[in-house]
Amino acid sequence: MDAPRVAVVLVGQNPTPALLSSLTLPVDQLLLVCSEGTLPVARRVADAVGRIARERSVRVLSVGPDPHDPASVTGLLDTVSRALGQRPWYLDYTGGTKVMSVAAALHHERSLPPHARAWRFYLDSHSDLLRSADSARPDHPVSCQGVDLRTLAGVHGAQWVSDRDPAPLRRFLRGGDAALADAHPNLPESERNGIAAEARVLSHLRGLLGGRPDSEVLGSRRVADPYRPGGSVADFDILVRHRHRVLCVEAKTRAEDVVARAGWTVAKARRVFGGATLVLFVYSGPVVEDLRERVTAYNPALTGRNVHVWNLDDLTERVSTFAALRDAFFPSLADAPPPPAVPAVLPKAVPPATAEGDGPDRPDPPEPPARHPGPRDGPLLVTPLGGSRLGALAALHAHRPSRALVLPSRQSLRARVREAAAGALRAAERPDAAPADADTLRSEGYRDRVRLPAHPVDGYDSGAVQRAVQEWIARERKGDQPVVVDITTGTKAMSLGLARAARHGGACATYQLPRDRAVVCLTHGRRELEGRARIDWSLVLSGYAPLTVPLAEVVTGPARDQVDVELLDLAATALGAAASGTTGVWWDVSLADEEGFLTAQERPGLVLTFDDRAVGLAAPARRRRRTADGPLRDVSPGAWAQSVFAATTHLNVRCDVAGTVVALTRPGRDVSRAGELVDWIAQPAPDRAPGLRFGDPLYPLVVEVDPENGADSSGTLTTDASRL
């Protein structure tokens, strides 16, 4: 069979993988597959590919409004296959939802011969390699030919206000401080020092990267404001690109400015350039030895992996060659010529059969059961363990298995998982019983019904995941016992390995829809859940403790200046009163810490739990302290919005799709701007319904509350969260 000349590339919220894959695969025709919610993203990718690779035809195809409907994905790809006749096609399943990715990969496997696994790819963002499902084939560096900073910003929906460096910066670069003083004699000294520092960094970076065809360095750029014509929504001092990775550089004259601005800089950088982005702060003046540690202490999410902090003199002295710059900021990109295109010639010998089941004599997989097994059928269950354990606990509640394998990856948090899983299973089967301790779970046999493997799997190796799951099913299955494999959490590669194990074992592969309290079986379609899972939140909300009195009674002193305690108490009382079920209230215990309270605005001050749902209440203060005994300082709308997103990320790590954040603010002139910045970063779907809801864990809801009457104009705080 000839090599493909057509590629199907899935597109999700992050457009960069689809762009890179579209430029790497050696084809004449590209089919970008998205859902209705990501049509604008796919169209921006199509426009970019059309400008860069004019010889390729590009079409955008939608699977419809529901990106979690496997039938719509399969139906669209059936249409594509019929249109292509007997011609083969590449598939990149990196983008889209997990259901889209898994359904597309399984369709590709079914509709093409066994050796077509060499034409099925996903982009490994950790190594920047396009990985083939054929482990015998080498991985391929992605092509970045024709990609520049404008293109990367454009596919994310961002445009520059101006393409030129600012005039003061240009004057300093040409003639130094004297030229700047002549042109701008009344410029304040602080601004002049800032321009000088920015120019020194820019000149140094251009000296290291100038003339390289795979790199570029731009001076200050402002991002056009979609809400206010003629204005800007964000700005960057310096932008550096090497291949497709971006370094956003901020030059500061005061070291203390780094800590307070790090979070907002990361937020705006990722909004404009996506996940392949790092931030570099360069400060002039004396070296501050623990400045990097202060940034992480302020917000633990701002790790040394995504935020670099350098003194200006150290940078110019130690990062003095391109190799040193690449090793410091782009270690995953080797100093090599542009990568060759993906080989289009098949090997003469077809590889032997693998655990993926794609051998030359591939047998037809066993048929799944005629109907989806229900909780009373006592199925076997395999559920992955992601960064949050709630997905695994919800799967146990949904399927109530006779035995379950909780499959962790190397990245999973496994502490007390077996106890939590056994408790969730018991609560599902005995909803009226009081919670059980570890001894009771063991004596009643629930602990023995939950298993974890001796060693975690590699979440980026779908073959290893598939082998581990198939071996466990073969060992544990009794006769024709039904099997359910949950694919909700973990990496795309992990989900695909789980789904393939289900397919080759005659099992059902399911995906949870938390927003609708339903599961989707890739074979049998959607099924509503029975009841609500009972979660032991003490195992989930690390850093929080139950609160039985108003927060104002336990938070005293300067900690009350970091978060708006009055709004937190007011919102908690209102939501608790509106709930028809039991409400748990948990508070951030760092608010009682003499130093920890300084970062409390980066976390939800309170978390309200409703059975298996969690609402985080964040109320970053509009005036805060930078040190425990320091003065109060005004907070910009951008800094407030960043604190909201830090709190959102904090809850998401613990609760994933079972959690959502409500950001509380008082009426004031900055409220609308802060809300615009939150919307700009979160990019909500155009048809997103207003009000409190679950299923969009990275979209915080901004609520304006007037403490005088205790009400919010949106009605959010009168929502019965127990029924969501």
Order of alpha helices (4+ residues) and beta strands (2+ residues): beta-alpha-beta-alpha-beta-alpha-beta-alpha-beta-beta-beta-alpha-alpha-alpha-beta-beta-beta-beta-beta-alpha-beta-alpha-beta-alpha-alpha-beta-alpha-beta-alpha-alpha-beta-alpha-beta-alpha-beta-beta-beta-beta-alpha-beta-beta-beta-beta-beta-alpha-beta-alpha-beta-beta
